[in-house]
Amino acid sequence: MTVPVPVLAAALASAAVLLALPSSALGPSPPRPAGRWAAGVLAIAVVLRPGTWLVLCAILAVAAAGGRLLWRRRAETRSAARTTSAVVEVCDLLAAELGAGRPPGAALDEAAATWPALRPVADACRLGGDVPAAMRTAARAPGADGLRLLAGAWAVSQRTGSGLAGSSRRVADACRLDQSTRRAVAGELSSARATSRLVAALPVLALLMGTGSGADPWSFLLATPVGLACLAGGLGIGFFGLWWIELLARAADP
C-alpha cells in the first residue's frame, strides 16, 4: 500500500524535529545520540521504502519522544519543589546552629549532612574558599534560588562582621513565603492540568467504546493512510495542547 505524500511528509518532519531537538530541552540528563541515529535511520527507511508500518513506527517514535519530554518537564518541576523545601530546611538549620554559637564552618557541615547538594559550599568554607560564589553556583539548580539570598547575606556578613543567624532566618522566611506562593499557584493550576489530561485521554476512550460497539476503528487508524494521517494529527494536537498548558503554568509560576 502506497503512503500518501502528506503522511510521509508529516513523518519526516516529525523525525527531523526529533533529530534537531537540543539535549538541553530534554533536561539535565546526558544526551543519547543512539536515539537520534535510530530516528534518522527510520526517516531514511520511510523515504526509501514507504509503507504503513514504517509510518506507524515513525509516528509512535515521535509520540514517545514527546511523552518523554513532557514527563521530564513535570519531573523537573517536582524536583525543583523538593529542592526549595531543602533550601528552607537548610536556612532554618543554619539559623539555629549559628544562633546557638557554632562557627559558620561547623554549621555548614551540619547543613551539608542534611542536604548533600550543599557539600561543595561546606568544603569551600573549610578550605578557605569563596563561600558566596560556591552558594551562587549551587543556586543554579532549579528551585535553589534562595541560596542566592543566602550568598548575599554571607557576603555582607564577611564585609561588615554582622551576625549570620538573623540573616539566615530572614532568608528562610523569604524562601518559605515563596514556597507557599508556588504551592498556591500549583493548586490553582491543578484543575487546568487535570482537564487537559482528561481531554487527551478522551480519544482513547472513544476508540474503546467503538471497539465495544462492534466496530473496528483500530484497523482504520493503524493500517490505512487516512487513519495514519488522523493518528499523526490527533497526537500532534494533543501534545501541543499539553505542552501549551505546561508553558502557561510556567509563565504563572512566581
Secondary structure, DSSP 8 states (H G I E B T S, - for coil): ----HHHHHHHHHHHHHHHH--GGGG-SS---HHHHHHHHHHHHHHHHS--HHHHHHHHHHHHHHHHHHHHHHHHHHHHHHHHHHHHHHHHHHHHHHHHTT--HHHHHHHHHHH-GGGHHHHHHHHTT--HHHHHHHHTTSTT-THHHHHHHHHHHHHHH---SHHHHHHHHHHHHHHHHHHHHHHHHHHHHHHHHHHHHHHHHHHHHHHHHTT--HHHHHHHSHHHHHHHHHHHHHHHHHHHHHHHHHHHH--
